[in-house]
Amino acid sequence: MNKHGHLAEFLQARRSRLRPEDVGLRTYGERRRVPGLRREELAMLAGISAPYYTRLEQGQSRNASREVLDAVASALRLDDSERAHLHTLASTPSRRGPGARPRPERVPPATSALLAALDGTPALVIGRRSDVLAWNRPGHGLFAGHLGPDGPDGPDDPGGAGGPGRRPNMARLVFLDAHTRDLYVDWTAKARAVVGNLRLTAGRYPDDPLLAALIGELTMRSREFATMWADHRVLACDVADYEMRHPLVGTVTVTQQTLQSPQGDGPSLVVATAEPGSPSAAALALLAHATAPRKADRPHHGAGTRTT
């Protein structure tokens, strides 16, 4: 589906969740055939004509001004993340043909160096499709200790151990892996964050076949994912607190921070921290000690220069 197909679904979903009484419109008790606002009602609230809004929602108007989009966003009561998502979906699609092979995702040397410097703090490098491109020892121990520590590593050949579909993928783990589901006390909040972030990514990369395949797989294999995906909620997961039931160090509350590249199109660094001096901080210190290399172990190298 291209951007404008996503745009139509997003606008329809948002419109269906607004009731006339939510925006101060009187209905005089008439029966309504559709949930939420009608197109002409939303157009009136946005200050644009009903035919123009209809063309916009149907993907037939591809040159909407920023002012018009902001007016629609205000009428729909979108938050900042949703407003930015609307602008992305309404932008002119790229010239790249459908199904074109996306550029490989690489971990920049500076990010690899930062990951190494955070050796005592759980950290992961995540690609745009939520693939784990690299992790340090505490990061592996906190998020995926039941998997082999060399999961992100693999040859550059896409058919190798590190190729698409073979690396650990955080979205798959959250929805399809029993260990990861049990790890989060409020699993639903984590799951919604994953889906909301994938929605944002799908808006930016509507022609990414690997992303489309991931979404299709999760839709088929997880009823919960399918329900959340159909909701069309978007969420920028920059900072979030999660309580985790870790099998090695017990219950721990962490703040997950996602650090984007300055350009916004590279992999993200996800870091988990705890309040200094708290029991959770002590638990993370214990985890770092437990995952530290023993003298007999060979040095562990991340996947800093690997590709998908």
C-alpha positions as CSV (number, residue, x, y, z in Angstrom):
1,M,0.0,0.0,0.0
2,N,1.3,3.5,-0.9
3,K,1.3,6.5,1.3
4,H,-2.0,7.7,0.1
5,G,-3.7,4.4,0.9
6,H,-2.3,4.8,4.4
7,L,-3.5,8.4,4.4
8,A,-7.1,7.4,3.6
9,E,-7.1,4.7,6.3
10,F,-5.6,7.0,8.9
11,L,-8.1,9.8,8.3
12,Q,-11.1,7.4,8.3
13,A,-9.9,5.8,11.5
14,R,-9.4,9.1,13.2
15,R,-12.7,10.5,12.0
16,S,-14.6,7.4,13.2
17,R,-13.4,7.9,16.7
18,L,-14.7,11.5,17.1
19,R,-18.3,11.8,18.1
20,P,-20.3,15.0,17.3
21,E,-20.7,15.8,21.0
22,D,-16.9,15.6,21.4
23,V,-16.5,18.6,19.2
24,G,-19.7,20.5,20.2
25,L,-21.9,19.5,17.3
26,R,-25.6,18.9,17.8
27,T,-27.2,15.8,16.3
28,Y,-30.8,16.4,17.3
29,G,-31.2,12.7,17.9
30,E,-31.0,11.5,14.3
31,R,-29.7,8.0,13.6
32,R,-26.3,8.0,12.1
33,R,-25.2,5.3,9.6
34,V,-21.5,5.6,10.3
35,P,-19.6,5.9,13.6
36,G,-17.9,9.2,14.4
37,L,-18.0,12.3,12.4
38,R,-19.3,12.6,8.8
39,R,-16.9,13.9,6.2
40,E,-18.9,17.1,5.8
41,E,-18.8,17.7,9.6
42,L,-15.1,17.3,9.7
43,A,-14.6,19.5,6.7
44,M,-16.7,22.2,8.4
45,L,-14.6,22.0,11.5
46,A,-11.4,22.3,9.5
47,G,-12.8,25.2,7.4
48,I,-12.5,23.5,4.1
49,S,-15.1,22.3,1.6
50,A,-16.6,18.9,1.9
51,P,-15.6,17.8,-1.7
52,Y,-12.0,18.9,-1.1
53,Y,-11.8,16.9,2.2
54,T,-13.4,13.9,0.4
55,R,-10.7,14.0,-2.3
56,L,-8.0,14.3,0.4
57,E,-9.4,11.3,2.3
58,Q,-9.6,9.3,-0.8
59,G,-6.0,10.0,-1.8
60,Q,-7.1,12.1,-4.9
61,S,-5.7,15.4,-3.6
62,R,-1.9,15.1,-3.3
63,N,-0.9,18.7,-3.0
64,A,-2.6,19.8,0.2
65,S,-0.9,22.8,1.8
66,R,0.6,22.7,5.3
67,E,-2.1,25.0,6.5
68,V,-4.9,22.7,5.3
69,L,-3.3,19.7,6.9
70,D,-2.8,21.6,10.1
71,A,-6.5,22.5,10.0
72,V,-7.5,18.9,9.5
73,A,-5.2,17.8,12.3
74,S,-6.7,20.3,14.7
75,A,-10.2,19.2,13.7
76,L,-9.2,15.6,14.4
77,R,-7.6,16.6,17.6
78,L,-4.3,15.0,16.7
79,D,-1.3,15.1,19.0
80,D,2.2,16.2,17.8
81,S,3.2,12.7,16.7
82,E,-0.1,12.1,14.8
83,R,0.1,15.6,13.2
84,A,3.6,14.8,11.9
85,H,2.4,11.4,10.7
86,L,-0.4,13.1,8.8
87,H,2.1,15.4,7.0
88,T,4.2,12.5,6.1
89,L,1.4,10.5,4.7
90,A,0.1,13.5,2.6
91,S,3.5,14.3,1.2
92,T,4.4,13.5,-2.4
93,P,5.5,9.9,-2.7
94,S,9.0,9.1,-3.8
95,R,9.9,8.2,-7.3
96,R,11.3,4.8,-6.3
97,G,9.2,2.0,-7.8
98,P,7.2,-0.4,-5.6
99,G,9.2,-3.4,-4.5
100,A,12.6,-1.7,-5.0
101,R,15.2,-3.2,-2.7
102,P,15.8,-0.8,0.3
103,R,19.3,0.3,1.2
104,P,21.0,-2.0,3.7
105,E,21.0,-0.8,7.2
106,R,24.4,-0.3,8.8
107,V,25.5,0.6,12.2
108,P,27.7,3.7,11.9
109,P,31.2,3.5,13.5
110,A,30.3,6.3,15.9
111,T,27.3,4.3,17.1
112,S,29.4,1.2,17.5
113,A,31.8,3.2,19.6
114,L,29.0,4.5,21.7
115,L,27.6,1.1,22.2
116,A,31.0,-0.2,23.4
117,A,31.3,2.8,25.8
118,L,28.0,1.8,27.3
119,D,29.3,-1.6,28.2
120,G,27.8,-1.4,31.8
121,T,24.4,-0.1,30.6
122,P,21.9,-2.2,28.7
123,A,21.8,-0.9,25.1
124,L,20.7,-2.1,21.6
125,V,21.0,-0.8,18.1
126,I,17.7,-1.1,16.3
127,G,16.9,-0.8,12.6
128,R,13.8,0.9,11.3
129,R,12.0,-2.5,11.0
130,S,12.9,-3.1,14.7
131,D,15.7,-5.6,13.8
132,V,18.4,-5.8,16.4
133,L,21.5,-4.8,14.5
134,A,23.8,-4.9,17.6
135,W,23.7,-5.1,21.3
136,N,26.1,-5.0,24.2
137,R,26.2,-7.8,26.9
138,P,23.8,-6.1,29.4
139,G,21.5,-5.2,26.5
140,H,21.3,-8.8,25.4
141,G,20.9,-10.0,29.0
142,L,18.1,-7.6,29.8
143,F,16.0,-7.9,26.6
144,A,16.8,-11.3,25.2
145,G,18.9,-13.3,27.6
146,H,17.1,-16.5,26.4
147,L,18.5,-16.1,22.9
148,G,22.1,-16.7,21.9
149,P,24.4,-13.7,22.5
150,D,25.6,-13.7,18.9
151,G,22.1,-13.2,17.4
152,P,22.8,-9.8,15.8
153,D,26.0,-11.0,14.3
154,G,26.1,-12.6,10.8
155,P,27.6,-12.3,7.4
156,D,26.6,-9.4,5.1
157,D,25.0,-11.9,2.7
158,P,21.2,-11.5,3.3
159,G,20.9,-15.3,3.2
160,G,23.3,-15.7,6.1
161,A,22.6,-15.8,9.9
162,G,22.4,-12.1,10.1
163,G,20.1,-11.5,7.1
164,P,16.6,-10.2,7.1
165,G,14.2,-12.5,9.0
166,R,17.1,-14.1,10.8
167,R,18.3,-11.4,13.2
168,P,16.3,-10.9,16.4
169,N,13.4,-8.5,15.8
170,M,11.9,-6.7,18.7
171,A,8.4,-6.5,17.2
172,R,8.4,-10.3,16.6
173,L,9.7,-10.9,20.1
174,V,7.1,-8.7,21.8
175,F,4.2,-10.4,19.9
176,L,5.3,-13.9,19.3
177,D,7.8,-14.8,22.0
178,A,6.5,-16.0,25.3
179,H,9.6,-15.0,27.2
180,T,9.4,-11.4,26.0
181,R,5.7,-11.2,26.8
182,D,6.3,-12.3,30.3
183,L,9.2,-9.9,30.6
184,Y,6.9,-6.8,30.6
185,V,4.5,-6.4,33.5
186,D,2.3,-4.1,31.4
187,W,2.7,-6.0,28.1
188,T,-0.2,-4.2,26.4
189,A,1.5,-0.8,26.9
190,K,4.7,-2.2,25.3
191,A,2.9,-3.8,22.5
192,R,1.0,-0.6,21.7
193,A,4.3,1.3,21.6
194,V,5.7,-1.2,19.2
195,V,2.7,-1.0,16.9
196,G,2.6,2.8,17.1
197,N,6.2,3.1,16.1
198,L,5.8,0.6,13.2
199,R,2.9,2.8,12.0
200,L,5.2,5.8,11.9
201,T,7.8,3.8,10.0
202,A,5.3,2.5,7.5
203,G,4.3,6.1,6.8
204,R,7.9,7.0,6.0
205,Y,8.8,3.9,4.0
206,P,5.5,2.8,2.3
207,D,7.4,0.8,-0.4
208,D,9.7,-1.2,1.9
209,P,9.0,-4.8,1.0
210,L,10.7,-6.2,4.1
211,L,8.7,-3.9,6.4
212,A,5.5,-4.9,4.6
213,A,6.4,-8.6,5.0
214,L,7.0,-8.1,8.7
215,I,3.6,-6.4,9.2
216,G,1.9,-9.1,7.2
217,E,3.5,-11.8,9.2
218,L,2.6,-10.3,12.5
219,T,-1.0,-9.6,11.3
220,M,-1.4,-13.3,10.4
221,R,0.3,-14.7,13.5
222,S,-1.0,-12.4,16.2
223,R,-4.6,-11.4,16.6
224,E,-3.6,-8.8,19.1
225,F,-1.2,-7.2,16.6
226,A,-3.9,-7.2,13.9
227,T,-6.4,-5.5,16.3
228,M,-3.8,-2.8,17.3
229,W,-2.6,-2.3,13.7
230,A,-6.2,-1.7,12.5
231,D,-6.6,1.0,15.2
232,H,-4.1,3.3,13.3
233,R,-2.6,4.8,16.4
234,V,0.8,6.2,16.0
235,L,3.4,6.7,18.8
236,A,6.9,8.1,18.8
237,C,8.6,6.0,21.4
238,D,11.4,8.4,22.5
239,V,11.2,7.8,26.3
240,A,9.1,5.3,28.2
241,D,9.2,3.6,31.6
242,Y,8.6,-0.1,31.8
243,E,8.4,-2.5,34.8
244,M,10.1,-5.8,33.8
245,R,10.1,-9.2,35.5
246,H,13.6,-10.4,34.8
247,P,14.3,-14.1,35.4
248,L,17.9,-13.3,36.7
249,V,17.6,-10.1,38.7
250,G,13.9,-9.9,39.6
251,T,11.6,-7.0,39.1
252,V,13.2,-3.9,37.7
253,T,11.8,-0.6,36.4
254,V,13.7,0.9,33.6
255,T,13.5,4.0,31.4
256,Q,14.0,3.1,27.8
257,Q,15.4,6.0,25.7
258,T,15.5,5.8,22.0
259,L,18.2,8.0,20.5
260,Q,17.8,8.8,16.7
261,S,20.5,9.7,14.3
262,P,20.7,13.4,13.5
263,Q,19.4,12.7,10.0
264,G,16.5,10.6,11.4
265,D,16.9,7.9,8.8
266,G,19.6,5.7,10.4
267,P,19.4,3.0,13.1
268,S,18.4,4.0,16.7
269,L,20.2,3.4,19.9
270,V,17.9,2.2,22.7
271,V,19.3,2.6,26.2
272,A,17.8,1.3,29.4
273,T,18.6,3.1,32.7
274,A,17.2,3.2,36.2
275,E,16.9,5.9,38.9
276,P,20.3,6.2,40.6
277,G,20.4,4.6,44.0
278,S,17.2,2.7,43.4
279,P,16.7,-1.1,43.8
280,S,16.3,-1.2,40.0
281,A,19.7,0.5,39.5
282,A,21.2,-2.2,41.8
283,A,19.5,-4.9,39.7
284,L,20.9,-3.5,36.5
285,A,24.4,-3.4,38.1
286,L,24.0,-7.0,39.1
287,L,22.9,-7.8,35.5
288,A,26.0,-6.0,34.2
289,H,28.2,-8.1,36.5
290,A,26.5,-11.3,35.6
291,T,26.9,-10.7,31.9
292,A,30.5,-9.4,32.1
293,P,33.0,-11.5,30.2
294,R,35.0,-14.0,32.3
295,K,38.8,-14.2,31.9
296,A,38.5,-17.4,30.0
297,D,36.0,-15.8,27.5
298,R,37.1,-14.3,24.3
299,P,36.3,-10.6,23.8
300,H,32.7,-10.1,22.5
301,H,32.3,-8.1,19.3
302,G,29.1,-6.5,18.3
303,A,27.6,-6.2,14.8
304,G,28.7,-2.6,14.2
305,T,29.4,-3.0,10.5
306,R,26.9,-5.7,9.6
307,T,24.1,-5.1,7.1
308,T,20.5,-6.4,6.7
